[in-house]
């Protein structure tokens, strides 16, 4: 046990040597800059941007240069040489609007890449904000436990003094010592919880020094002004990133259908080239330009009709998925809103309960000093005060989590970095 205590205290001393006060906004800014996940998502978005071009859609001509050499031995032992060199360009002028549909699809995929980056950033901000306030909660909990240790230590001092003059029994002294040891053990365990919360924060912020103590600038869990349901709902329907992605998927499904339907139209391809060929046997050379055009239409394709029907179903499924997502988000918003409202009511009750517990403790302490209250009753008053502090802290944290969830689902969670 002593070895375990020594290890934790050494770790706490190491943490304190690297401590710094930091706000939630600063945590988020550092995290967004260093996060490996955000960097990977940004790279995916860059890839989508690179793909968004006419050339990738097939709308640009292709140009190829070729050259060849052939040699063969004749019956008389002579060697015949032939060489060929050419440059050719091919361009699909029209293929039933397939190129336009493909280009539009690439633009929408680029848009999805941007939306996906936003989703990743919003998830990251929500997770980091939750962990930040968990760190604040653990720190406040530690202060409450340290205060409980201070109260138990004072009570042990009083009992020891009374025992020395014969006013208390040894049982009272031992009981006070047990309570002090129990509170000290709880405080020691909470030091470990605070250290764990700091490690999680460092990991989320991609900080290589996992032992850096991030001391939150917030000393309490502060809530935003009471949120408005109608505003949250309106913002969710307009700016929720998942909904925007679902709408983009609908557009992509429509473009995919256009791509399939484009095979019903004729296609036109043009080509041009310049070539040079020479044959030593014939002692001749051909050199000059050539050009041509190809016009065609696909008259029969056994798979095409099935592909068209399936493309129509894909459009319908994309619309159904978007409608289902909107309904799911509405339900989640309603759930979080009900929990948020209930927690606000609980906050009022817990704050009043804490005031009552503080008054009760003051009265109990005065009676205890006068000898009108037993040690067990004094301990009960102390425990009631600690329980009231912890209940209020838990409700404050639960309310903050509801607030973060409501802001995230409504597309407003990035307000934390404004």
C-alpha positions in Angstrom: 0.0 0.0 0.0 2.8 2.4 0.9 4.6 1.6 -2.4 1.3 2.3 -4.3 0.9 5.7 -2.5 4.5 6.6 -3.2 4.1 5.9 -6.9 1.0 8.0 -7.2 2.5 10.9 -5.3 5.6 10.8 -7.5 3.4 10.8 -10.6 1.5 13.8 -9.2 4.7 15.7 -8.5 5.8 15.0 -12.1 2.5 16.3 -13.4 2.6 19.5 -11.4 6.1 20.3 -12.7 4.5 20.6 -16.2 1.2 22.2 -15.3 -0.4 25.1 -17.1 -3.8 26.7 -17.1 -5.7 26.4 -20.3 -9.2 27.3 -21.5 -11.5 25.0 -23.5 -11.0 27.1 -26.6 -7.2 26.8 -26.3 -7.5 23.0 -25.9 -9.6 22.8 -29.0 -7.3 24.9 -31.1 -4.3 22.9 -30.0 -6.1 19.7 -30.6 -7.3 20.6 -34.1 -3.8 21.5 -35.0 -2.2 18.3 -33.8 -4.9 15.6 -34.1 -3.9 12.7 -36.3 -7.5 12.0 -37.1 -8.2 15.5 -38.3 -5.0 15.4 -40.4 -6.2 12.2 -42.1 -9.6 13.6 -42.8 -8.1 16.7 -44.3 -6.0 14.5 -46.5 -9.1 12.7 -47.7 -10.7 16.0 -48.5 -7.6 17.1 -50.5 -7.9 13.8 -52.4 -11.5 14.6 -53.2 -10.5 18.0 -54.4 -7.8 16.6 -56.6 -10.3 14.2 -58.2 -12.7 17.1 -59.0 -11.5 17.9 -62.5 -12.6 17.7 -66.1 -9.7 15.4 -66.9 -10.7 12.9 -64.2 -14.3 13.0 -65.5 -13.1 12.0 -69.0 -13.8 15.4 -70.6 -10.2 16.1 -71.7 -8.5 14.6 -74.8 -5.8 11.9 -74.3 -2.5 12.2 -76.2 -0.1 9.4 -76.7 3.3 9.1 -78.3 4.5 5.7 -79.6 7.6 4.5 -81.3 8.7 1.1 -82.5 11.6 -0.6 -84.2 11.7 -4.0 -86.0 14.6 -5.8 -87.6 14.6 -9.1 -89.5 17.3 -11.1 -91.4 16.7 -11.9 -95.1 17.7 -15.1 -96.9 20.7 -13.5 -98.4 21.9 -12.5 -94.9 20.9 -8.9 -95.2 19.1 -7.1 -92.4 15.8 -5.3 -92.9 14.9 -2.4 -90.7 11.5 -0.8 -90.1 10.7 2.1 -87.7 7.4 3.7 -86.7 6.7 6.8 -84.7 3.4 8.5 -84.1 1.6 10.9 -81.9 -2.2 10.5 -81.5 -4.9 12.4 -79.8 -8.4 11.1 -79.0 -11.3 13.0 -77.5 -14.8 12.0 -76.6 -16.9 15.0 -77.7 -20.3 13.6 -76.6 -21.4 10.4 -74.8 -24.9 11.1 -73.7 -24.1 13.7 -71.0 -22.1 11.1 -69.1 -19.1 13.4 -68.9 -21.2 16.2 -67.4 -22.8 13.8 -65.0 -19.5 12.4 -63.9 -18.0 15.8 -63.4 -21.0 16.9 -61.3 -20.6 13.7 -59.3 -16.9 14.5 -58.6 -18.0 18.0 -57.4 -20.5 16.4 -55.1 -17.9 13.9 -53.8 -15.6 16.9 -53.2 -18.5 18.5 -51.3 -18.9 15.3 -49.2 -15.2 15.4 -48.4 -15.7 18.9 -47.0 -18.8 17.8 -45.1 -16.9 14.8 -43.8 -14.2 17.0 -42.5 -16.7 19.2 -40.7 -18.4 16.1 -39.2 -15.0 14.9 -37.9 -14.2 18.3 -36.5 -17.6 18.6 -34.8 -17.2 15.1 -33.3 -13.7 16.0 -32.1 -14.8 19.3 -30.5 -17.7 17.6 -28.8 -15.5 14.8 -27.4 -12.8 17.2 -26.3 -15.4 19.5 -24.6 -16.9 16.5 -22.8 -13.4 15.4 -21.6 -12.5 18.9 -20.6 -15.5 19.3 -18.3 -14.9 15.8 -17.0 -11.4 17.0 -16.0 -13.1 20.0 -14.3 -15.5 17.7 -12.6 -12.7 15.4 -11.3 -10.7 18.4 -10.1 -13.8 19.8 -8.2 -14.4 16.3 -6.8 -10.8 16.3 -5.5 -11.3 19.6 -3.8 -14.5 18.3 -2.1 -12.6 15.3 -0.9 -9.7 17.3 0.3 -12.1 19.5 2.2 -13.6 16.4 3.8 -10.1 15.3 4.8 -9.6 18.7 6.4 -12.8 18.4 8.3 -11.9 14.9 9.5 -8.5 16.0 10.5 -9.9 18.9 12.6 -12.4 16.5 14.2 -9.5 14.1 15.0 -7.6 16.9 16.6 -10.6 17.8 18.7 -11.1 14.2 19.8 -7.4 13.8 20.5 -7.4 16.9 22.7 -10.5 15.7 24.6 -9.0 12.2 25.0 -5.8 13.7 26.4 -7.8 15.4 29.2 -10.0 12.4 29.7 -13.2 13.9 28.1 -13.4 11.2 25.3 -13.0 7.5 25.3 -10.4 5.6 23.3 -13.3 4.3 21.1 -14.1 7.9 20.1 -10.5 8.5 19.2 -10.2 5.3 17.1 -13.5 6.1 15.4 -12.2 9.6 14.4 -9.0 8.1 13.2 -10.8 5.5 11.0 -12.9 8.3 9.4 -9.8 10.4 8.8 -8.0 7.5 7.2 -11.1 6.6 5.0 -11.4 10.2 3.8 -7.6 10.3 3.1 -7.8 7.1 1.1 -10.7 8.6 -1.0 -8.7 11.7 -1.7 -5.7 9.6 -2.7 -7.8 7.6 -5.2 -9.2 10.8 -6.6 -5.7 12.1 -7.3 -5.3 9.1 -9.5 -8.6 9.9 -11.3 -7.4 13.5 -11.9 -4.2 12.1 -13.4 -6.1 9.7 -15.6 -8.3 12.6 -16.9 -5.2 14.6 -17.8 -3.8 11.6 -19.7 -7.0 11.3 -21.7 -6.9 15.1 -22.5 -3.3 14.8 -23.6 -4.1 11.9 -25.8 -7.1 13.6 -27.4 -4.9 16.7 -28.1 -2.2 14.5 -29.6 0.3 15.8 -27.0 3.4 13.6 -27.0 4.0 14.5 -23.3 1.2 12.5 -21.8 2.3 13.6 -18.3 1.7 17.2 -19.0 -0.9 18.4 -16.4 -3.6 20.5 -18.2 -5.1 22.6 -15.5 -8.5 23.8 -16.7 -8.9 27.6 -16.5 -12.6 26.9 -15.5 -12.9 26.2 -11.8 -16.6 25.3 -12.1 -18.8 23.7 -14.8 -20.4 26.8 -16.3 -23.4 26.4 -18.5 -24.4 28.6 -21.4 -27.5 30.7 -21.2 -30.6 28.5 -21.4 -30.9 27.1 -24.9 -34.0 27.6 -27.1 -35.6 24.5 -28.6 -37.0 26.2 -31.7 -33.6 27.7 -32.5 -31.9 24.3 -32.1 -34.4 22.6 -34.3 -34.2 25.3 -37.0 -30.4 25.1 -37.0 -30.4 21.3 -37.1 -32.6 21.2 -40.2 -30.5 23.8 -41.9 -26.9 23.1 -40.9 -26.6 19.6 -39.4 -23.6 18.1 -41.3 -25.1 14.6 -41.4 -28.3 15.9 -43.0 -26.2 17.9 -45.5 -24.3 14.7 -46.4 -27.5 12.8 -46.9 -28.8 15.5 -49.3 -25.5 15.3 -51.2 -25.9 11.5 -51.4 -29.3 12.0 -52.9 -27.8 14.3 -55.6 -25.0 11.7 -56.3 -27.7 9.0 -56.7 -29.5 11.2 -59.3 -26.2 11.8 -61.1 -25.4 8.1 -61.2 -28.8 7.4 -62.7 -28.0 10.1 -65.4 -24.8 8.3 -66.1 -26.6 5.0 -66.7 -29.3 6.7 -68.9 -26.6 8.4 -70.9 -26.0 5.1 -72.7 -29.3 5.6 -74.5 -27.8 8.5 -76.4 -25.3 8.3 -79.3 -21.7 9.0 -78.7 -19.1 10.9 -80.8 -15.4 10.5 -80.6 -12.7 12.3 -82.7 -9.1 11.5 -83.2 -6.1 12.9 -84.9 -2.5 12.0 -85.3 0.8 12.4 -87.0 2.9 9.4 -87.9 6.2 8.5 -89.5 7.2 5.1 -90.8 10.2 3.8 -92.7 11.2 0.4 -94.2 14.7 -0.2 -95.3 13.7 -3.0 -97.6 11.3 -0.9 -99.6 13.5 2.2 -99.1 10.3 4.1 -98.5 9.0 6.4 -95.8 5.5 7.5 -95.0 5.0 10.6 -93.0 2.0 12.8 -92.4 -1.1 13.6 -90.4 -4.3 11.6 -90.1 -7.7 12.2 -88.5 -11.1 10.6 -88.1 -14.3 10.5 -86.2 -16.5 7.8 -84.7 -20.3 8.1 -84.3 -22.2 5.3 -82.7 -25.1 4.3 -80.5 -25.6 1.2 -78.3 -28.6 -0.6 -79.7 -28.8 -3.5 -77.4 -27.3 -4.2 -73.9 -28.9 -6.9 -71.9 -27.7 -5.4 -68.6 -28.6 -1.8 -69.3 -32.4 -2.0 -68.6 -31.7 -3.7 -65.2 -29.1 -1.1 -64.4 -31.6 1.7 -65.1 -34.2 0.1 -62.8 -31.6 -0.3 -60.1 -30.4 3.3 -60.5 -34.0 4.5 -60.0 -34.2 2.4 -56.8 -30.9 3.8 -55.6 -32.4 7.3 -55.9 -35.4 6.2 -53.9 -33.2 4.6 -51.2 -31.1 7.8 -50.9 -34.3 9.8 -50.4 -35.6 7.4 -47.8 -32.3 7.4 -46.0 -32.3 11.2 -45.8 -35.9 11.1 -44.4 -35.0 8.4 -41.9 -32.0 10.4 -40.8 -34.0 13.5 -40.3 -36.5 11.6 -38.2 -33.7 10.0 -36.1 -32.1 13.4 -35.5 -35.5 14.9 -34.5 -35.9 12.1 -32.0 -32.4 12.5 -30.6 -32.9 16.3 -30.3 -36.1 15.7 -28.4 -34.4 13.1 -26.1 -31.5 15.5 -25.3 -33.9 18.4 -24.9 -36.0 16.5 -22.3 -32.9 15.4 -20.4 -31.6 19.0 -20.5 -34.8 20.5 -19.2 -35.0 17.9 -16.4 -31.4 18.5 -15.4 -32.1 22.2 -15.2 -34.9 21.5 -12.7 -32.6 19.1 -10.8 -29.9 21.8 -10.6 -32.3 24.2 -8.8 -33.1 21.4 -6.3 -29.5 20.3 -5.7 -28.4 23.9 -5.2 -31.0 24.4 -2.5 -30.1 21.0 -1.0 -26.5 22.0 -0.8 -27.4 25.2 1.1 -29.4 23.2 3.5 -26.6 20.6 4.0 -24.1 23.5 4.7 -26.4 25.0 7.3 -27.0 21.6 8.9 -23.3 21.0 9.1 -22.6 24.4 10.7 -25.2 23.7 13.3 -23.9 20.1 13.9 -20.3 21.4 14.2 -21.3 23.9 16.8 -23.2 21.3 18.8 -20.3 18.9 18.5 -17.9 21.5 19.9 -20.3 21.9 22.8 -20.5 18.2 23.4 -24.2 18.0 22.5 -23.6 15.8 19.4 -22.0 12.3 19.1 -19.2 11.5 16.8 -21.4 9.3 14.6 -24.0 12.1 14.2 -21.2 14.6 13.4 -19.9 12.1 10.7 -23.4 11.8 9.3 -23.7 15.6 8.9 -20.3 15.7 7.2 -21.3 12.9 4.9 -24.5 14.6 4.0 -22.6 17.7 3.1 -20.2 15.8 0.8 -23.1 13.9 -0.8 -24.9 17.2 -1.5 -21.7 18.6 -3.1 -21.3 15.5 -5.2 -24.9 15.3 -6.3 -24.8 18.9 -7.4 -21.5 18.3 -9.3 -22.9 15.3 -11.1 -26.1 17.1 -12.2 -24.0 20.1 -13.4 -21.8 17.7 -15.5 -24.9 15.8 -16.8 -26.4 19.1 -17.9 -23.2 20.2 -19.6 -23.1 16.9 -21.5 -26.7 17.5 -22.6 -25.7 21.0 -23.7 -22.8 19.7 -25.8 -25.0 17.1 -27.4 -27.7 19.6 -28.3 -25.1 22.0 -29.8 -23.6 19.2 -31.8 -26.9 17.9 -33.2 -27.9 21.4 -34.1 -24.6 22.1 -35.9 -23.6 24.7 -33.3 -20.9 22.9 -31.4 -18.2 24.9 -33.0 -19.5 27.9 -31.0 -17.1 26.7 -28.3 -14.1 28.0 -30.3 -15.6 31.4 -31.2 
